[in-house]
Amino acid sequence: MSLGRRASGTLLATGLAATMGLGTYWSAHAMESTLADQARVTLEARQLTASVLFAGRDATVWADSPSAREDAIAALRTIPGVRIVVIGEGAPPAVSSSSSSAAVTSAKPTATRTTVATPKATATPTITATPSATVSSASAPTTTTPVPSASPSSADPKPVTIPVWPAIQFGGGTPNLDATAKAQLVKIAQFLVANPTVKVTLTGHTDMGLTAAERQALGLARAQAAASVLVANGVSSSRITAVSQGGNDPIASNSTATGSALNRRVDVTMNQES
């Protein structure tokens, strides 16, 4: 092959690689923007206040309180395409227009809360007055017949008594599960399989070793390791939320070996769908 043909082939391959890389970048950016728009609509529809930063399909969430954060996480899990949700550390970072990530901040408007609350107060006397007005009329049987047939309570799931599960413990600097932790997770999976209306949140924690970013990643890896055991034992992944607190929520002092060991854990919390 001549030198000229070799040079042309090299230039063509380089051009194709550059074009494919640019297409991949714009595809990822469009996906982040789409997920950010869906997150904004979802949070505003549920009147939730939170800041969400997308990097690809992964979302990081900041909120003013743990309960607000949990509500936002539950809302984001309903969005198709969202892969994992991580709790953000500190204040939400400022995202420039040139960033490869997409951000959305949703605020709960005061006017919306007032509007939603008002119909509840006005609807009550109307509903109460309707049966009393029709009882004396000839059409009373026709009016009251649909009321018992609605029986909304019949659609409610049977209440489940949820045990208090001990934390899943880990060795230092690792997301690997030992035999004791796996046996504990098998029992949790058996409970979830027997109670399909119950969902579980696995929250990973660390001691104060490593950097903040590394602690956040390790906490998530621990939660995901626990989730994989549940899935392997018959629990649908749609019923599992894996999040990380990193080293932000210690239950013992990290100044001792015993305290650090207690902080290397995954907390197991459950709630029943209404």
GUDOKE-581785 format. One line per field, with one value per residue (C-alpha): x, y, z; residue number from 1; residue in one letter. Coordinates in steps of 0.5 Angstrom, whole numbers, plus 500, padded with zeros to 3 digits. Layout:
N
east (X; ...) $
north (Y; ...) $
up (Z; ...) $
resi (NUM; ...) $
resn (A; ...) $
This chain:
274
east (500; 503; 504; 498; 493; 496; 495; 488; 486; 489; 485; 478; 479; 481; 475; 470; 472; 471; 464; 462; 465; 461; 455; 456; 457; 451; 446; 449; 447; 440; 439; 441; 437; 431; 431; 432; 426; 422; 425; 422; 415; 415; 417; 413; 407; 408; 409; 416; 422; 429; 435; 437; 444; 444; 450; 448; 442; 445; 441; 444; 439; 439; 434; 432; 430; 431; 424; 424; 430; 426; 420; 424; 428; 421; 419; 425; 425; 418; 422; 424; 431; 433; 439; 441; 439; 445; 444; 449; 453; 454; 450; 448; 454; 452; 452; 454; 451; 457; 457; 456; 451; 444; 441; 434; 431; 424; 421; 414; 410; 406; 400; 399; 399; 393; 389; 390; 388; 382; 377; 378; 375; 369; 368; 366; 360; 357; 358; 355; 349; 347; 345; 341; 337; 336; 334; 327; 326; 323; 329; 333; 335; 337; 342; 345; 346; 353; 356; 357; 359; 365; 368; 375; 377; 376; 382; 387; 392; 392; 397; 403; 407; 414; 420; 426; 432; 439; 444; 448; 455; 462; 469; 474; 474; 470; 463; 464; 459; 461; 457; 453; 451; 449; 445; 441; 439; 436; 432; 430; 429; 424; 420; 419; 417; 412; 409; 409; 406; 412; 418; 425; 431; 438; 442; 450; 454; 462; 467; 471; 477; 478; 475; 468; 467; 470; 466; 460; 461; 463; 457; 453; 457; 455; 448; 448; 451; 446; 441; 444; 443; 435; 434; 438; 433; 427; 425; 424; 429; 423; 422; 429; 432; 439; 442; 449; 450; 457; 460; 455; 451; 455; 452; 458; 465; 470; 475; 475; 476; 469; 465; 468; 466; 459; 459; 461; 454; 447; 441; 435; 428; 421; 415; 408; 405; 398) $
north (500; 507; 512; 517; 511; 510; 517; 517; 511; 514; 521; 517; 513; 519; 523; 517; 516; 524; 524; 518; 521; 527; 523; 520; 526; 529; 523; 523; 530; 529; 524; 528; 534; 529; 526; 533; 535; 529; 530; 537; 535; 529; 533; 539; 534; 531; 538; 536; 541; 538; 539; 533; 533; 528; 525; 520; 516; 517; 522; 525; 528; 534; 536; 540; 534; 527; 526; 530; 527; 520; 523; 525; 519; 515; 520; 519; 512; 512; 515; 511; 511; 513; 508; 509; 515; 517; 522; 528; 531; 538; 544; 542; 544; 550; 547; 551; 551; 548; 542; 535; 534; 536; 539; 541; 544; 544; 548; 547; 553; 556; 557; 550; 548; 552; 551; 543; 544; 548; 543; 538; 543; 545; 538; 535; 539; 538; 530; 530; 534; 530; 524; 528; 531; 525; 521; 524; 524; 518; 517; 515; 508; 510; 515; 511; 504; 506; 508; 501; 499; 503; 500; 503; 500; 493; 495; 497; 491; 488; 491; 487; 487; 489; 487; 491; 489; 489; 493; 489; 489; 490; 489; 496; 499; 493; 492; 484; 480; 475; 469; 472; 478; 473; 469; 475; 478; 471; 472; 479; 476; 471; 476; 480; 475; 473; 480; 483; 489; 491; 495; 496; 501; 499; 505; 504; 507; 508; 510; 516; 513; 515; 521; 524; 522; 515; 514; 516; 510; 505; 506; 505; 499; 496; 497; 495; 488; 487; 488; 483; 478; 480; 479; 473; 470; 472; 480; 484; 490; 495; 494; 495; 502; 502; 509; 512; 516; 515; 517; 522; 518; 515; 511; 510; 514; 513; 514; 507; 501; 498; 504; 504; 497; 499; 505; 500; 498; 498; 500; 496; 500; 497; 500; 498; 500; 504) $
up (500; 498; 503; 501; 502; 509; 511; 508; 512; 518; 517; 515; 522; 526; 523; 525; 532; 533; 530; 534; 540; 539; 538; 544; 548; 545; 547; 554; 555; 552; 556; 563; 560; 559; 566; 569; 566; 568; 575; 576; 573; 578; 584; 583; 582; 589; 592; 594; 595; 593; 589; 584; 580; 574; 571; 566; 569; 576; 581; 587; 591; 597; 601; 607; 612; 612; 611; 605; 602; 603; 599; 593; 593; 592; 587; 583; 583; 579; 573; 567; 566; 573; 575; 582; 587; 592; 598; 596; 602; 604; 600; 592; 588; 582; 575; 570; 563; 560; 565; 562; 568; 569; 575; 577; 583; 585; 591; 594; 593; 599; 594; 592; 599; 600; 594; 595; 603; 601; 597; 603; 608; 603; 601; 608; 609; 602; 603; 609; 607; 601; 605; 610; 604; 600; 606; 607; 599; 595; 591; 598; 596; 589; 592; 598; 594; 591; 598; 601; 594; 594; 600; 599; 605; 601; 596; 602; 603; 610; 615; 616; 622; 620; 624; 627; 623; 625; 621; 616; 618; 614; 615; 614; 607; 603; 601; 601; 605; 610; 612; 618; 613; 608; 612; 615; 608; 606; 612; 610; 603; 606; 609; 603; 599; 604; 604; 597; 599; 603; 600; 603; 603; 604; 607; 606; 612; 613; 618; 617; 613; 606; 603; 603; 596; 597; 603; 599; 594; 599; 602; 596; 594; 601; 600; 593; 595; 600; 595; 590; 595; 596; 589; 588; 593; 590; 591; 585; 584; 584; 591; 593; 594; 595; 598; 601; 607; 607; 614; 615; 620; 625; 631; 635; 636; 630; 635; 637; 633; 636; 634; 627; 626; 628; 623; 617; 616; 612; 615; 613; 613; 611; 609; 606; 600; 601) $
resi (1; 2; 3; 4; 5; 6; 7; 8; 9; 10; 11; 12; 13; 14; 15; 16; 17; 18; 19; 20; 21; 22; 23; 24; 25; 26; 27; 28; 29; 30; 31; 32; 33; 34; 35; 36; 37; 38; 39; 40; 41; 42; 43; 44; 45; 46; 47; 48; 49; 50; 51; 52; 53; 54; 55; 56; 57; 58; 59; 60; 61; 62; 63; 64; 65; 66; 67; 68; 69; 70; 71; 72; 73; 74; 75; 76; 77; 78; 79; 80; 81; 82; 83; 84; 85; 86; 87; 88; 89; 90; 91; 92; 93; 94; 95; 96; 97; 98; 99; 100; 101; 102; 103; 104; 105; 106; 107; 108; 109; 110; 111; 112; 113; 114; 115; 116; 117; 118; 119; 120; 121; 122; 123; 124; 125; 126; 127; 128; 129; 130; 131; 132; 133; 134; 135; 136; 137; 138; 139; 140; 141; 142; 143; 144; 145; 146; 147; 148; 149; 150; 151; 152; 153; 154; 155; 156; 157; 158; 159; 160; 161; 162; 163; 164; 165; 166; 167; 168; 169; 170; 171; 172; 173; 174; 175; 176; 177; 178; 179; 180; 181; 182; 183; 184; 185; 186; 187; 188; 189; 190; 191; 192; 193; 194; 195; 196; 197; 198; 199; 200; 201; 202; 203; 204; 205; 206; 207; 208; 209; 210; 211; 212; 213; 214; 215; 216; 217; 218; 219; 220; 221; 222; 223; 224; 225; 226; 227; 228; 229; 230; 231; 232; 233; 234; 235; 236; 237; 238; 239; 240; 241; 242; 243; 244; 245; 246; 247; 248; 249; 250; 251; 252; 253; 254; 255; 256; 257; 258; 259; 260; 261; 262; 263; 264; 265; 266; 267; 268; 269; 270; 271; 272; 273; 274) $
resn (M; S; L; G; R; R; A; S; G; T; L; L; A; T; G; L; A; A; T; M; G; L; G; T; Y; W; S; A; H; A; M; E; S; T; L; A; D; Q; A; R; V; T; L; E; A; R; Q; L; T; A; S; V; L; F; A; G; R; D; A; T; V; W; A; D; S; P; S; A; R; E; D; A; I; A; A; L; R; T; I; P; G; V; R; I; V; V; I; G; E; G; A; P; P; A; V; S; S; S; S; S; S; A; A; V; T; S; A; K; P; T; A; T; R; T; T; V; A; T; P; K; A; T; A; T; P; T; I; T; A; T; P; S; A; T; V; S; S; A; S; A; P; T; T; T; T; P; V; P; S; A; S; P; S; S; A; D; P; K; P; V; T; I; P; V; W; P; A; I; Q; F; G; G; G; T; P; N; L; D; A; T; A; K; A; Q; L; V; K; I; A; Q; F; L; V; A; N; P; T; V; K; V; T; L; T; G; H; T; D; M; G; L; T; A; A; E; R; Q; A; L; G; L; A; R; A; Q; A; A; A; S; V; L; V; A; N; G; V; S; S; S; R; I; T; A; V; S; Q; G; G; N; D; P; I; A; S; N; S; T; A; T; G; S; A; L; N; R; R; V; D; V; T; M; N; Q; E; S) $
